[in-house]
């Protein structure tokens, strides 16, 4: 017994006529008759009384009609539930980002790239502190994370892909004493405080800042702050600077300005290898050799 045979049976019951049922099912009448005969043989009984002008159910046929109707309804409900669940899992992705990133123009490009290929996909953006972000990814509270290179990303349980590459920039305020200096250079900030948020247990960010500034022949003064919001608050006040990815379109006359550095940076999309959300693979494949 199969679904086609059951569908043929229920259609004949509704039409009370083999010819009309065959036409509705886009079958020939002999083909329809063979389906019913095979069903009757398997069930071991006659389902229809064919001695009258109109096809009528036998007593056995009426009992199977009730059972097949329930079965058909339950099958449709199950297909709908599974289809809806699959659609939801494919179309919704929770992406964690570092809170207070200056990323407006970058995110516009990111959204546009995904929406142009997968318009049905819904992205839910969740903001966390630098250390908290990958903890949320590890616990499964987010499906993917945007990272600029935390050491945890290199662990085997994670997959990462570069989605954006750019120069590092020094962010400084329009209120900074050097803001209007002609031909401003990186080394002009040698006496400034460089604000940073520790990004892992080994304080890897501090060593990176020292290495970057060392190429300009100075050792920076580094001050740690608990979060990026605190960093940007101090930078906006003109009391220091910070190094960031070039993720936004900074206005040269705006409140926050950017001075390009020689060093390259990048943004990674990171996910757990064992995350079964199929939308993750779609997004990662979208960036194969094609960054933002």
ABEGO torsion letter per residue (X at the ends): XBAAAAAAAAAAAAAGBAAAAAAAAGBBAAAAAAAAAAAAAAAGBBABBAABABBBBBAAAAAAAAAAAAAAAAAAAAAAAAAAAAAAAAABBBBBBBBGBBAAAAAAAAAAAAAAABAABBBBBBBBBAAAAAAAAAAGABABBBBAGBAAAABAABBBBBABBBBBBBBBBAABAAAABBGBBAAAAAABBBBBBBABAAGAAAAAAAAAAAAAGBBBBBBBBABAAAAAAAAAAGAEBBBBBBABBBBAABABBBBBBABBBBBBBBBBAABABAAAAAAAAAABGBBX
